[in-house]
């Protein structure tokens, strides 16, 4: 799961769509505000940033 600020949603959706056409996996995003994402990372959320 990729964590990204909600302000990056449009570009992230483009990247995910592109990679899903060329890769054998799909990308799952967790969009939230920066503070929410920080709390999730501190709490050991299983994700990449």
C-alpha positions in Angstrom: 0.0 0.0 0.0 1.3 3.4 -0.9 0.6 6.3 1.4 0.2 9.7 -0.3 -1.1 13.1 0.5 -4.6 13.7 -0.9 -3.2 16.6 -2.9 -1.2 14.0 -5.0 -4.3 11.9 -5.9 -4.7 12.8 -9.6 -1.0 12.2 -10.4 -0.9 9.0 -8.3 -4.0 7.7 -10.1 -2.2 8.3 -13.5 0.9 6.5 -12.3 -1.1 3.6 -11.0 -3.0 3.2 -14.2 0.2 3.3 -16.2 2.0 0.7 -14.1 -1.0 -1.6 -14.0 -0.7 -1.8 -17.8 2.9 -2.9 -17.8 3.3 -4.7 -14.4 1.7 -7.9 -13.0 0.5 -6.2 -9.9 -1.9 -3.4 -8.9 -1.1 -0.4 -6.8 -3.3 0.4 -3.8 -3.2 3.9 -2.4 -4.1 5.3 1.0 -4.9 9.0 0.5 -5.1 11.2 3.5 -3.9 14.5 5.0 -0.3 14.7 5.9 -0.9 14.7 9.6 -3.2 11.6 9.3 -0.5 9.8 7.2 2.1 10.7 9.8 0.0 9.2 12.6 -0.5 6.0 10.6 3.2 5.6 9.8 4.1 6.2 13.5 1.6 3.5 14.4 3.4 1.1 12.1 0.8 1.1 9.3 1.9 -1.5 6.7 2.7 0.8 3.9 5.3 2.6 1.8 5.5 6.4 1.6 
